[in-house]
Amino acid sequence: RGINIDRTRPVVRIRGVRAGGTYKKVRRARCVARDRMSGVLGCRISWQRKGRRVVYRATGTDRAGNRKTVRVVTRISR
């Protein structure tokens, strides 16, 4: 009683690129995370290029240690 245990993963989004979008060059994206229960500890983004395909991965972690990863795939037009 009186103790809330946070088992809910944070909400994580990638801003700056659109899933399935085509761009002239690799775009800078950023990681945005929200967690209403314990708060956000961190949000990291990485990307990897494979030919014309670019895969962005964002991982958000809340203060309770819950983690969520999202992925967005884009293409380079050249």
Contacts in CASP RR format, 6 or more apart in sequence:
PFRMAT RR
TARGET T0000
AUTHOR 0000-0000-0000
METHOD contacts of the structure
MODEL  1
RGINIDRTRPVVRIRGVRAGGTYKKVRRARCVARDRMSGVLGCRISWQRK
GRRVVYRATGTDRAGNRKTVRVVTRISR
4 37 0 8 1.000
5 64 0 8 1.000
6 35 0 8 1.000
6 37 0 8 1.000
6 38 0 8 1.000
6 62 0 8 1.000
6 63 0 8 1.000
6 64 0 8 1.000
6 66 0 8 1.000
7 64 0 8 1.000
7 66 0 8 1.000
8 35 0 8 1.000
8 37 0 8 1.000
8 66 0 8 1.000
9 62 0 8 1.000
9 66 0 8 1.000
9 67 0 8 1.000
9 68 0 8 1.000
10 33 0 8 1.000
10 34 0 8 1.000
10 35 0 8 1.000
10 39 0 8 1.000
10 40 0 8 1.000
10 60 0 8 1.000
10 61 0 8 1.000
10 62 0 8 1.000
10 66 0 8 1.000
10 67 0 8 1.000
10 68 0 8 1.000
11 33 0 8 1.000
11 34 0 8 1.000
11 35 0 8 1.000
11 68 0 8 1.000
12 31 0 8 1.000
12 32 0 8 1.000
12 33 0 8 1.000
12 43 0 8 1.000
12 58 0 8 1.000
12 59 0 8 1.000
12 60 0 8 1.000
12 68 0 8 1.000
12 69 0 8 1.000
12 70 0 8 1.000
13 31 0 8 1.000
13 32 0 8 1.000
13 33 0 8 1.000
13 58 0 8 1.000
13 70 0 8 1.000
14 29 0 8 1.000
14 30 0 8 1.000
14 31 0 8 1.000
14 32 0 8 1.000
14 45 0 8 1.000
14 56 0 8 1.000
14 58 0 8 1.000
14 70 0 8 1.000
14 72 0 8 1.000
15 29 0 8 1.000
15 30 0 8 1.000
15 31 0 8 1.000
15 32 0 8 1.000
16 27 0 8 1.000
16 28 0 8 1.000
16 29 0 8 1.000
16 30 0 8 1.000
17 23 0 8 1.000
17 27 0 8 1.000
17 29 0 8 1.000
17 56 0 8 1.000
17 72 0 8 1.000
17 74 0 8 1.000
18 72 0 8 1.000
18 74 0 8 1.000
19 72 0 8 1.000
19 73 0 8 1.000
19 74 0 8 1.000
20 72 0 8 1.000
20 73 0 8 1.000
20 74 0 8 1.000
20 75 0 8 1.000
21 74 0 8 1.000
21 75 0 8 1.000
22 74 0 8 1.000
22 75 0 8 1.000
22 76 0 8 1.000
22 77 0 8 1.000
23 74 0 8 1.000
23 75 0 8 1.000
23 76 0 8 1.000
23 77 0 8 1.000
24 76 0 8 1.000
24 77 0 8 1.000
24 78 0 8 1.000
25 76 0 8 1.000
26 47 0 8 1.000
26 49 0 8 1.000
26 54 0 8 1.000
26 76 0 8 1.000
27 74 0 8 1.000
29 45 0 8 1.000
29 47 0 8 1.000
29 56 0 8 1.000
29 58 0 8 1.000
29 72 0 8 1.000
30 45 0 8 1.000
31 43 0 8 1.000
31 44 0 8 1.000
31 45 0 8 1.000
31 58 0 8 1.000
31 59 0 8 1.000
31 60 0 8 1.000
32 43 0 8 1.000
32 58 0 8 1.000
33 40 0 8 1.000
33 42 0 8 1.000
33 43 0 8 1.000
33 58 0 8 1.000
33 60 0 8 1.000
33 61 0 8 1.000
33 62 0 8 1.000
33 68 0 8 1.000
34 40 0 8 1.000
35 62 0 8 1.000
35 63 0 8 1.000
35 66 0 8 1.000
37 62 0 8 1.000
37 64 0 8 1.000
38 62 0 8 1.000
38 63 0 8 1.000
38 64 0 8 1.000
38 66 0 8 1.000
39 62 0 8 1.000
39 63 0 8 1.000
40 60 0 8 1.000
40 61 0 8 1.000
40 62 0 8 1.000
40 63 0 8 1.000
41 60 0 8 1.000
41 61 0 8 1.000
41 62 0 8 1.000
41 63 0 8 1.000
41 65 0 8 1.000
42 60 0 8 1.000
42 61 0 8 1.000
43 58 0 8 1.000
43 59 0 8 1.000
43 60 0 8 1.000
43 61 0 8 1.000
44 58 0 8 1.000
44 59 0 8 1.000
44 60 0 8 1.000
45 56 0 8 1.000
45 57 0 8 1.000
45 58 0 8 1.000
45 59 0 8 1.000
46 56 0 8 1.000
46 57 0 8 1.000
47 54 0 8 1.000
47 55 0 8 1.000
47 56 0 8 1.000
47 57 0 8 1.000
48 54 0 8 1.000
48 55 0 8 1.000
48 57 0 8 1.000
49 76 0 8 1.000
51 76 0 8 1.000
52 75 0 8 1.000
52 76 0 8 1.000
52 77 0 8 1.000
52 78 0 8 1.000
53 73 0 8 1.000
53 74 0 8 1.000
53 75 0 8 1.000
53 76 0 8 1.000
54 73 0 8 1.000
54 74 0 8 1.000
54 75 0 8 1.000
54 76 0 8 1.000
55 71 0 8 1.000
55 72 0 8 1.000
55 73 0 8 1.000
56 71 0 8 1.000
56 72 0 8 1.000
56 73 0 8 1.000
56 74 0 8 1.000
57 69 0 8 1.000
57 70 0 8 1.000
57 71 0 8 1.000
58 69 0 8 1.000
58 70 0 8 1.000
58 71 0 8 1.000
59 67 0 8 1.000
59 68 0 8 1.000
59 69 0 8 1.000
60 67 0 8 1.000
60 68 0 8 1.000
60 69 0 8 1.000
61 67 0 8 1.000
END
